[in-house]
């Protein structure tokens, strides 16, 4: 139960008046108001334990406020070995990492190394641009805010082309250009700037551009600018930095009903739309630093990412920036971005006015993506409801 300051003050005054009256009057004093019950404290360990099933093998949850900190795990990280999930286990965080790509682009723009409003032909070769619909009219900014109209590579052939690419020679490293080639000669959703459509291809193109600007793979800049300065020792760029660590298993149910471990098909993928493997603590560290630490991301950079003039309205209380979503829930400003890839789900949340970090990681089991997503959404809603 939420108690306002004025209501607390009213109760105090009532009690003082009652005590004072006892010594000066023979009037019958009514019994004091019953005590106000304390707020219900949610036991997050019980909550995540209760969500474990064959559909959801493992969960890691971090909830951190200035007053409290919960970090816990439940279930297993591997169905075959039944290895218990640990709080420090790491998974591919999928689109959660888009804000890192957007941040790097915003920093390079702030430093004058690129202009977000230049068109793609400033950096990319005609051999690529001639195969992508409307690419000569697209700007870098439009790639990052999903207004470019570029087709999403994981929707080609209803996703079959993407899966085939992942399953073909999984031991061979696949990079942004491999995923972009899936959309060659495919129509766009709309002309650049004339609509909004979420597209992973935009971030893969952004990765290619930053490689050109930097003269090396952009993962090097991300490590030097983000991971090392923030002490994100559990985080690395998937595929490009595979030597740094390894991640736990996730699972996918095929059309034939077989449950397969998706880790082998993702371990050698390096794509800017789904860049990093990380832990709950590192993800919380990054998002909090992005929002609150001006020495990490200056005001100009933050304005580029999520300043009011650069936000796109998605609903009554929801807006999207570059690589990050912003919602107003019960008057609280909430920064977030979720991620979903084969066998894994992640959510990274920061509530600004209460300085609260929430990170949730799943490895999905044999119930399929829809079951995993439904359970995931329900659990994150439970946590948000308790913290707001």
CORNORLIN-V795849 format. One record per run of one state. SS is the DSSP state (2 for helix, 1 for strand, 0 for the rest). FROM is the first residue (numbers start at 1). TO is the last residue. If there is no record, write none. Layout:
SS:FROM:TO, SS:FROM:TO
//
This chain:
0:1:4, 2:5:22, 0:23:43, 2:44:50, 0:51:55, 1:56:64, 0:65:68, 1:69:78, 0:79:82, 1:83:84, 0:85:90, 1:91:92, 0:93:93, 2:94:110, 0:111:118, 1:119:119, 2:120:122, 0:123:125, 2:126:129, 0:130:134, 2:135:137, 0:138:138, 1:139:139, 2:140:145, 0:146:152, 2:153:167, 0:168:173, 1:174:174, 0:175:175, 2:176:183, 0:184:199, 2:200:214, 0:215:217, 2:218:227, 0:228:235, 1:236:237, 0:238:241, 2:242:244, 0:245:250, 1:251:253, 0:254:258, 1:259:261, 0:262:262, 2:263:266, 0:267:268, 1:269:269, 0:270:271, 2:272:274, 0:275:275, 1:276:278, 0:279:279, 2:280:292, 0:293:298, 2:299:306, 0:307:307, 2:308:310, 0:311:311, 1:312:315, 0:316:317, 1:318:320, 0:321:324, 1:325:329, 0:330:331, 1:332:341, 0:342:343, 1:344:351, 0:352:355, 1:356:364, 0:365:367, 2:368:387, 0:388:388
//
